[in-house]
């Protein structure tokens, strides 16, 4: 699949998700949690697949609108260690992205770290090598100051 095709497929899916699920939920006053959003497209298709940032920004804004997440958690670890974890999975359980070479993952990590550095007001960098319970505690602690999360027991 060509990088441009991949980008447009993700953008189409996101446009539908935003209009069908996310915006109605936000309008109803609900909290929306997602495991991927614009940042993944910016990094995977932009940095790793080398699609120009200007193109990505136009397509992302068209697909998702101007609103960004209030807070994003970036679980970071050395890309070589992440790749070791990945290849331990049975090959039949991996998707097309997970079949990429180690250099792809290094570019992805570098892109995420650059994004986190330029958007530190929104993106919280977490050490993904820590135990799961410790990461969960850090996420809850980061959510507490956000007014939208008050009263939901984080």
PAKE-290214 format. One record per residue: residue number from 1; y, z, x of N, C-alpha, C, O in turn. Coordinates in steps of 0.05 Angstrom, whole numbers, plus 5000, padded with zeros to 4 digits. Example, Ala and Ser with C-alpha at 12.3 -4.5 7.8 and 13.67 -1.06 7.14 Angstrom:
2
- 1 | 4886 | 5156 | 5264 | 4910 | 5156 | 5246 | 4934 | 5156 | 5264 | 4934 | 5169 | 5285
- 2 | 4955 | 5142 | 5257 | 4979 | 5143 | 5273 | 5001 | 5157 | 5258 | 5023 | 5161 | 5268
This chain:
154
- 1 | 4976 | 5000 | 5017 | 5000 | 5000 | 5000 | 5025 | 5000 | 5018 | 5026 | 5014 | 5038
- 2 | 5044 | 4984 | 5010 | 5069 | 4983 | 5025 | 5086 | 5008 | 5021 | 5085 | 5019 | 4999
- 3 | 5101 | 5016 | 5041 | 5118 | 5040 | 5037 | 5137 | 5038 | 5014 | 5141 | 5058 | 5000
- 4 | 5148 | 5015 | 5009 | 5167 | 5011 | 4987 | 5153 | 5015 | 4960 | 5164 | 5026 | 4941
- 5 | 5128 | 5004 | 4958 | 5113 | 5007 | 4934 | 5107 | 5037 | 4928 | 5110 | 5046 | 4906
- 6 | 5098 | 5050 | 4950 | 5093 | 5079 | 4947 | 5117 | 5094 | 4938 | 5115 | 5111 | 4920
- 7 | 5140 | 5089 | 4950 | 5165 | 5102 | 4942 | 5171 | 5097 | 4912 | 5177 | 5116 | 4897
- 8 | 5169 | 5073 | 4903 | 5176 | 5066 | 4875 | 5156 | 5078 | 4856 | 5163 | 5086 | 4834
- 9 | 5131 | 5080 | 4863 | 5111 | 5093 | 4846 | 5117 | 5123 | 4843 | 5116 | 5133 | 4821
- 10 | 5123 | 5136 | 4865 | 5130 | 5164 | 4863 | 5156 | 5168 | 4847 | 5158 | 5187 | 4832
- 11 | 5175 | 5150 | 4851 | 5201 | 5153 | 4837 | 5196 | 5149 | 4807 | 5208 | 5163 | 4790
- 12 | 5179 | 5129 | 4799 | 5174 | 5125 | 4771 | 5160 | 5149 | 4758 | 5168 | 5157 | 4736
- 13 | 5141 | 5160 | 4772 | 5128 | 5184 | 4762 | 5147 | 5207 | 4759 | 5147 | 5222 | 4740
- 14 | 5165 | 5210 | 4779 | 5184 | 5232 | 4778 | 5204 | 5228 | 4755 | 5212 | 5247 | 4742
- 15 | 5213 | 5204 | 4751 | 5232 | 5198 | 4729 | 5220 | 5206 | 4703 | 5234 | 5218 | 4686
- 16 | 5195 | 5200 | 4698 | 5182 | 5207 | 4674 | 5179 | 5238 | 4671 | 5185 | 5249 | 4650
- 17 | 5170 | 5250 | 4693 | 5167 | 5279 | 4693 | 5193 | 5294 | 4687 | 5194 | 5313 | 4671
- 18 | 5214 | 5285 | 4700 | 5240 | 5298 | 4696 | 5249 | 5296 | 4667 | 5258 | 5316 | 4655
- 19 | 5247 | 5272 | 4656 | 5258 | 5268 | 4629 | 5239 | 5279 | 4607 | 5248 | 5288 | 4586
- 20 | 5213 | 5279 | 4612 | 5194 | 5287 | 4592 | 5189 | 5317 | 4593 | 5184 | 5330 | 4572
- 21 | 5189 | 5329 | 4617 | 5181 | 5357 | 4620 | 5204 | 5375 | 4630 | 5210 | 5396 | 4618
- 22 | 5215 | 5368 | 4653 | 5234 | 5386 | 4667 | 5260 | 5390 | 4652 | 5267 | 5413 | 4646
- 23 | 5273 | 5369 | 4644 | 5299 | 5372 | 4631 | 5296 | 5386 | 4604 | 5313 | 5404 | 4598
- 24 | 5276 | 5379 | 4587 | 5273 | 5394 | 4562 | 5267 | 5424 | 4567 | 5277 | 5441 | 4552
- 25 | 5252 | 5430 | 4587 | 5246 | 5458 | 4593 | 5271 | 5473 | 4602 | 5276 | 5495 | 4593
- 26 | 5286 | 5461 | 4619 | 5311 | 5473 | 4628 | 5331 | 5477 | 4605 | 5344 | 5497 | 4603
- 27 | 5332 | 5456 | 4588 | 5350 | 5458 | 4565 | 5342 | 5481 | 4546 | 5359 | 5492 | 4532
- 28 | 5316 | 5487 | 4546 | 5306 | 5509 | 4529 | 5308 | 5536 | 4542 | 5300 | 5556 | 4532
- 29 | 5320 | 5536 | 4567 | 5324 | 5561 | 4581 | 5299 | 5571 | 4596 | 5298 | 5594 | 4605
- 30 | 5280 | 5553 | 4600 | 5255 | 5561 | 4614 | 5258 | 5556 | 4644 | 5275 | 5540 | 4652
- 31 | 5242 | 5570 | 4659 | 5241 | 5567 | 4688 | 5220 | 5545 | 4694 | 5199 | 5545 | 4683
- 32 | 5227 | 5527 | 4713 | 5208 | 5506 | 4720 | 5201 | 5510 | 4749 | 5218 | 5513 | 4767
- 33 | 5175 | 5510 | 4754 | 5164 | 5513 | 4781 | 5148 | 5488 | 4787 | 5131 | 5480 | 4771
- 34 | 5153 | 5476 | 4810 | 5139 | 5451 | 4817 | 5129 | 5454 | 4846 | 5142 | 5466 | 4863
- 35 | 5106 | 5442 | 4852 | 5096 | 5443 | 4879 | 5106 | 5420 | 4896 | 5102 | 5420 | 4921
- 36 | 5119 | 5400 | 4885 | 5131 | 5378 | 4900 | 5155 | 5368 | 4884 | 5155 | 5370 | 4859
- 37 | 5175 | 5358 | 4899 | 5197 | 5345 | 4885 | 5211 | 5326 | 4904 | 5197 | 5313 | 4920
- 38 | 5236 | 5323 | 4903 | 5250 | 5303 | 4919 | 5247 | 5306 | 4949 | 5246 | 5286 | 4963
- 39 | 5245 | 5330 | 4958 | 5243 | 5334 | 4987 | 5218 | 5321 | 4998 | 5219 | 5310 | 5020
- 40 | 5196 | 5322 | 4983 | 5172 | 5309 | 4994 | 5176 | 5279 | 4996 | 5166 | 5267 | 5015
- 41 | 5189 | 5267 | 4977 | 5195 | 5238 | 4978 | 5213 | 5232 | 5001 | 5209 | 5213 | 5016
- 42 | 5234 | 5248 | 5005 | 5252 | 5245 | 5027 | 5238 | 5245 | 5054 | 5244 | 5229 | 5071
- 43 | 5219 | 5263 | 5056 | 5205 | 5266 | 5082 | 5182 | 5246 | 5085 | 5180 | 5231 | 5105
- 44 | 5164 | 5245 | 5065 | 5141 | 5228 | 5068 | 5148 | 5198 | 5069 | 5140 | 5183 | 5086
- 45 | 5164 | 5189 | 5049 | 5170 | 5161 | 5048 | 5194 | 5154 | 5066 | 5195 | 5132 | 5077
- 46 | 5213 | 5172 | 5068 | 5237 | 5167 | 5085 | 5231 | 5170 | 5115 | 5232 | 5151 | 5130
- 47 | 5225 | 5194 | 5123 | 5221 | 5200 | 5151 | 5195 | 5187 | 5161 | 5195 | 5172 | 5181
- 48 | 5173 | 5194 | 5149 | 5147 | 5186 | 5159 | 5142 | 5156 | 5155 | 5130 | 5143 | 5172
- 49 | 5150 | 5145 | 5132 | 5146 | 5116 | 5126 | 5170 | 5099 | 5134 | 5169 | 5075 | 5131
- 50 | 5191 | 5113 | 5144 | 5214 | 5099 | 5156 | 5231 | 5082 | 5136 | 5241 | 5061 | 5143
- 51 | 5232 | 5091 | 5111 | 5250 | 5079 | 5091 | 5278 | 5091 | 5096 | 5280 | 5115 | 5098
- 52 | 5298 | 5074 | 5097 | 5325 | 5085 | 5103 | 5334 | 5107 | 5084 | 5329 | 5105 | 5060
- 53 | 5348 | 5127 | 5095 | 5357 | 5150 | 5079 | 5375 | 5142 | 5056 | 5373 | 5153 | 5035
- 54 | 5392 | 5122 | 5061 | 5410 | 5113 | 5039 | 5395 | 5102 | 5015 | 5401 | 5107 | 4992
- 55 | 5374 | 5086 | 5021 | 5357 | 5075 | 5000 | 5343 | 5098 | 4985 | 5343 | 5098 | 4960
- 56 | 5332 | 5116 | 4999 | 5318 | 5139 | 4987 | 5336 | 5155 | 4969 | 5329 | 5163 | 4947
- 57 | 5361 | 5160 | 4979 | 5379 | 5176 | 4963 | 5386 | 5163 | 4936 | 5387 | 5176 | 4916
- 58 | 5391 | 5137 | 4937 | 5397 | 5122 | 4912 | 5373 | 5123 | 4893 | 5377 | 5129 | 4869
- 59 | 5349 | 5118 | 4903 | 5326 | 5118 | 4886 | 5320 | 5146 | 4875 | 5313 | 5149 | 4852
- 60 | 5321 | 5166 | 4893 | 5316 | 5194 | 4884 | 5336 | 5202 | 4862 | 5328 | 5214 | 4842
- 61 | 5361 | 5196 | 4866 | 5382 | 5204 | 4847 | 5377 | 5189 | 4820 | 5381 | 5201 | 4799
- 62 | 5370 | 5164 | 4822 | 5365 | 5149 | 4797 | 5340 | 5160 | 4783 | 5341 | 5163 | 4758
- 63 | 5319 | 5167 | 4798 | 5295 | 5177 | 4785 | 5298 | 5205 | 4774 | 5289 | 5211 | 4752
- 64 | 5311 | 5223 | 4789 | 5311 | 5251 | 4782 | 5339 | 5261 | 4772 | 5340 | 5283 | 4761
- 65 | 5359 | 5245 | 4776 | 5386 | 5255 | 4768 | 5398 | 5271 | 4791 | 5385 | 5274 | 4812
- 66 | 5421 | 5282 | 4787 | 5435 | 5296 | 4808 | 5426 | 5324 | 4814 | 5433 | 5336 | 4835
- 67 | 5411 | 5336 | 4796 | 5403 | 5364 | 4799 | 5381 | 5368 | 4820 | 5361 | 5354 | 4820
- 68 | 5386 | 5388 | 4837 | 5366 | 5396 | 4857 | 5354 | 5423 | 4849 | 5365 | 5437 | 4833
- 69 | 5331 | 5429 | 4859 | 5320 | 5456 | 4854 | 5339 | 5478 | 4863 | 5354 | 5474 | 4882
- 70 | 5338 | 5500 | 4849 | 5355 | 5523 | 4857 | 5346 | 5535 | 4884 | 5362 | 5544 | 4900
- 71 | 5320 | 5534 | 4888 | 5308 | 5545 | 4912 | 5282 | 5530 | 4918 | 5267 | 5523 | 4900
- 72 | 5278 | 5524 | 4943 | 5254 | 5510 | 4952 | 5241 | 5527 | 4975 | 5255 | 5535 | 4993
- 73 | 5215 | 5530 | 4974 | 5201 | 5544 | 4995 | 5186 | 5523 | 5011 | 5170 | 5508 | 5001
- 74 | 5191 | 5524 | 5037 | 5177 | 5506 | 5056 | 5158 | 5522 | 5072 | 5166 | 5538 | 5089
- 75 | 5132 | 5519 | 5067 | 5112 | 5533 | 5082 | 5105 | 5516 | 5107 | 5093 | 5495 | 5105
- 76 | 5113 | 5527 | 5130 | 5112 | 5512 | 5155 | 5090 | 5522 | 5173 | 5086 | 5547 | 5176
- 77 | 5077 | 5504 | 5187 | 5059 | 5511 | 5209 | 5058 | 5487 | 5227 | 5065 | 5465 | 5220
- 78 | 5049 | 5492 | 5251 | 5046 | 5471 | 5271 | 5029 | 5448 | 5259 | 5009 | 5454 | 5246
- 79 | 5038 | 5424 | 5262 | 5024 | 5401 | 5250 | 4996 | 5397 | 5260 | 4978 | 5388 | 5245
- 80 | 4991 | 5404 | 5285 | 4963 | 5402 | 5296 | 4945 | 5422 | 5282 | 4922 | 5415 | 5276
- 81 | 4955 | 5446 | 5277 | 4939 | 5466 | 5263 | 4934 | 5458 | 5234 | 4912 | 5461 | 5223
- 82 | 4955 | 5447 | 5221 | 4952 | 5438 | 5194 | 4932 | 5416 | 5192 | 4916 | 5414 | 5173
- 83 | 4932 | 5398 | 5212 | 4913 | 5376 | 5212 | 4884 | 5386 | 5216 | 4866 | 5376 | 5203
- 84 | 4881 | 5406 | 5232 | 4854 | 5418 | 5236 | 4844 | 5430 | 5210 | 4820 | 5427 | 5203
- 85 | 4862 | 5443 | 5195 | 4854 | 5453 | 5168 | 4846 | 5430 | 5150 | 4826 | 5432 | 5135
- 86 | 4861 | 5409 | 5151 | 4856 | 5386 | 5133 | 4829 | 5374 | 5138 | 4814 | 5368 | 5120
- 87 | 4823 | 5369 | 5164 | 4798 | 5355 | 5170 | 4773 | 5372 | 5165 | 4750 | 5362 | 5165
- 88 | 4777 | 5398 | 5161 | 4754 | 5415 | 5153 | 4745 | 5410 | 5124 | 4723 | 5417 | 5117
- 89 | 4763 | 5399 | 5108 | 4756 | 5392 | 5080 | 4736 | 5369 | 5080 | 4737 | 5351 | 5097
- 90 | 4719 | 5368 | 5060 | 4701 | 5345 | 5058 | 4718 | 5320 | 5054 | 4737 | 5320 | 5038
- 91 | 4710 | 5298 | 5067 | 4726 | 5273 | 5065 | 4729 | 5263 | 5037 | 4750 | 5252 | 5030
- 92 | 4710 | 5267 | 5020 | 4712 | 5258 | 4992 | 4733 | 5273 | 4976 | 4741 | 5264 | 4954
- 93 | 4742 | 5296 | 4986 | 4763 | 5312 | 4972 | 4791 | 5306 | 4982 | 4810 | 5319 | 4973
- 94 | 4794 | 5287 | 5000 | 4820 | 5280 | 5011 | 4832 | 5256 | 4996 | 4818 | 5238 | 4989
- 95 | 4859 | 5257 | 4993 | 4872 | 5234 | 4981 | 4883 | 5215 | 5003 | 4879 | 5220 | 5027
- 96 | 4895 | 5194 | 4995 | 4905 | 5173 | 5013 | 4925 | 5185 | 5034 | 4924 | 5177 | 5057
- 97 | 4942 | 5203 | 5025 | 4961 | 5215 | 5043 | 4947 | 5233 | 5064 | 4955 | 5234 | 5087
- 98 | 4926 | 5246 | 5056 | 4912 | 5264 | 5073 | 4895 | 5249 | 5094 | 4884 | 5261 | 5112
- 99 | 4893 | 5223 | 5091 | 4878 | 5206 | 5110 | 4895 | 5195 | 5133 | 4886 | 5180 | 5149
- 100 | 4921 | 5203 | 5133 | 4939 | 5193 | 5153 | 4933 | 5206 | 5180 | 4921 | 5227 | 5182
- 101 | 4941 | 5192 | 5202 | 4936 | 5203 | 5229 | 4954 | 5227 | 5236 | 4974 | 5231 | 5222
- 102 | 4947 | 5242 | 5256 | 4963 | 5266 | 5264 | 4993 | 5260 | 5269 | 5010 | 5276 | 5262
- 103 | 4999 | 5237 | 5280 | 5027 | 5230 | 5285 | 5043 | 5229 | 5260 | 5067 | 5236 | 5259
- 104 | 5031 | 5221 | 5238 | 5045 | 5220 | 5212 | 5052 | 5248 | 5204 | 5075 | 5253 | 5194
- 105 | 5034 | 5267 | 5207 | 5040 | 5295 | 5200 | 5061 | 5308 | 5217 | 5076 | 5325 | 5208
- 106 | 5062 | 5300 | 5242 | 5083 | 5310 | 5260 | 5110 | 5300 | 5250 | 5130 | 5315 | 5250
- 107 | 5112 | 5274 | 5242 | 5136 | 5263 | 5232 | 5144 | 5278 | 5206 | 5168 | 5283 | 5201
- 108 | 5125 | 5283 | 5189 | 5130 | 5297 | 5163 | 5141 | 5325 | 5169 | 5161 | 5333 | 5158
- 109 | 5128 | 5339 | 5187 | 5138 | 5366 | 5194 | 5166 | 5365 | 5205 | 5183 | 5381 | 5197
- 110 | 5171 | 5348 | 5224 | 5197 | 5345 | 5236 | 5218 | 5339 | 5214 | 5240 | 5350 | 5214
- 111 | 5211 | 5321 | 5195 | 5229 | 5315 | 5173 | 5235 | 5339 | 5156 | 5258 | 5343 | 5148
- 112 | 5215 | 5354 | 5149 | 5219 | 5378 | 5133 | 5237 | 5398 | 5147 | 5254 | 5410 | 5135
- 113 | 5232 | 5402 | 5173 | 5248 | 5422 | 5188 | 5277 | 5413 | 5190 | 5295 | 5430 | 5189
- 114 | 5282 | 5387 | 5193 | 5309 | 5377 | 5194 | 5322 | 5381 | 5167 | 5346 | 5389 | 5165
- 115 | 5308 | 5375 | 5145 | 5318 | 5379 | 5118 | 5325 | 5409 | 5114 | 5346 | 5415 | 5102
- 116 | 5307 | 5426 | 5122 | 5312 | 5455 | 5119 | 5336 | 5464 | 5134 | 5351 | 5482 | 5125
- 117 | 5340 | 5453 | 5158 | 5364 | 5460 | 5174 | 5390 | 5451 | 5161 | 5410 | 5465 | 5163
- 118 | 5389 | 5428 | 5148 | 5414 | 5418 | 5136 | 5419 | 5429 | 5108 | 5441 | 5427 | 5098
- 119 | 5398 | 5440 | 5095 | 5401 | 5451 | 5068 | 5390 | 5479 | 5067 | 5375 | 5487 | 5049
- 120 | 5399 | 5495 | 5086 | 5389 | 5523 | 5088 | 5398 | 5540 | 5065 | 5386 | 5561 | 5061
- 121 | 5418 | 5532 | 5050 | 5426 | 5547 | 5027 | 5406 | 5546 | 5004 | 5405 | 5563 | 4987
- 122 | 5389 | 5525 | 5004 | 5369 | 5521 | 4984 | 5340 | 5523 | 4994 | 5323 | 5533 | 4979
- 123 | 5335 | 5515 | 5018 | 5308 | 5514 | 5028 | 5302 | 5539 | 5046 | 5316 | 5544 | 5065
- 124 | 5281 | 5554 | 5038 | 5273 | 5577 | 5053 | 5248 | 5570 | 5069 | 5227 | 5562 | 5058
- 125 | 5250 | 5573 | 5095 | 5228 | 5567 | 5113 | 5210 | 5591 | 5115 | 5219 | 5613 | 5122
- 126 | 5184 | 5588 | 5110 | 5164 | 5609 | 5111 | 5142 | 5601 | 5131 | 5134 | 5578 | 5133
- 127 | 5132 | 5621 | 5145 | 5110 | 5617 | 5164 | 5084 | 5615 | 5149 | 5074 | 5636 | 5139
- 128 | 5072 | 5592 | 5147 | 5048 | 5587 | 5132 | 5023 | 5598 | 5146 | 5001 | 5597 | 5135
- 129 | 5026 | 5608 | 5170 | 5002 | 5619 | 5184 | 4998 | 5649 | 5176 | 4978 | 5661 | 5183
- 130 | 5018 | 5660 | 5162 | 5015 | 5688 | 5154 | 4995 | 5690 | 5131 | 4988 | 5670 | 5119
- 131 | 4984 | 5714 | 5127 | 4966 | 5718 | 5104 | 4979 | 5711 | 5078 | 5003 | 5715 | 5074
- 132 | 4963 | 5701 | 5059 | 4973 | 5692 | 5033 | 4989 | 5713 | 5019 | 5010 | 5707 | 5007
- 133 | 4979 | 5738 | 5019 | 4994 | 5760 | 5005 | 5021 | 5765 | 5017 | 5040 | 5771 | 5003
- 134 | 5023 | 5762 | 5043 | 5049 | 5767 | 5056 | 5069 | 5744 | 5049 | 5092 | 5750 | 5044
- 135 | 5059 | 5720 | 5048 | 5076 | 5697 | 5039 | 5085 | 5702 | 5011 | 5109 | 5697 | 5004
- 136 | 5067 | 5710 | 4993 | 5074 | 5715 | 4965 | 5096 | 5737 | 4964 | 5114 | 5735 | 4948
- 137 | 5094 | 5758 | 4980 | 5115 | 5779 | 4980 | 5142 | 5768 | 4989 | 5162 | 5774 | 4977
- 138 | 5141 | 5750 | 5009 | 5166 | 5738 | 5018 | 5179 | 5721 | 4996 | 5203 | 5721 | 4993
- 139 | 5163 | 5706 | 4982 | 5173 | 5689 | 4960 | 5185 | 5707 | 4938 | 5207 | 5701 | 4929
- 140 | 5170 | 5728 | 4930 | 5181 | 5746 | 4910 | 5208 | 5758 | 4919 | 5226 | 5760 | 4903
- 141 | 5210 | 5766 | 4944 | 5234 | 5778 | 4954 | 5257 | 5758 | 4954 | 5280 | 5766 | 4948
- 142 | 5251 | 5733 | 4960 | 5272 | 5713 | 4960 | 5281 | 5706 | 4931 | 5304 | 5698 | 4927
- 143 | 5264 | 5709 | 4912 | 5271 | 5702 | 4884 | 5287 | 5724 | 4870 | 5303 | 5719 | 4852
- 144 | 5284 | 5749 | 4879 | 5297 | 5771 | 4865 | 5327 | 5768 | 4862 | 5337 | 5774 | 4840
- 145 | 5342 | 5759 | 4882 | 5371 | 5757 | 4879 | 5380 | 5735 | 4860 | 5403 | 5735 | 4851
- 146 | 5363 | 5717 | 4853 | 5371 | 5695 | 4835 | 5372 | 5705 | 4806 | 5353 | 5715 | 4795
- 147 | 5396 | 5702 | 4795 | 5400 | 5712 | 4767 | 5380 | 5700 | 4748 | 5372 | 5714 | 4729
- 148 | 5372 | 5675 | 4752 | 5354 | 5663 | 4732 | 5327 | 5676 | 4732 | 5312 | 5673 | 4713
- 149 | 5320 | 5690 | 4753 | 5294 | 5702 | 4755 | 5294 | 5732 | 4746 | 5273 | 5744 | 4745
- 150 | 5317 | 5743 | 4741 | 5318 | 5771 | 4733 | 5304 | 5775 | 4707 | 5308 | 5759 | 4688
- 151 | 5289 | 5796 | 4705 | 5275 | 5802 | 4681 | 5248 | 5789 | 4677 | 5235 | 5792 | 4657
- 152 | 5239 | 5775 | 4698 | 5212 | 5763 | 4695 | 5192 | 5777 | 4714 | 5169 | 5768 | 4717
- 153 | 5200 | 5799 | 4726 | 5182 | 5815 | 4742 | 5173 | 5804 | 4768 | 5150 | 5806 | 4776
- 154 | 5192 | 5791 | 4783 | 5184 | 5781 | 4810 | 5187 | 5803 | 4831 | 5181 | 5798 | 4854
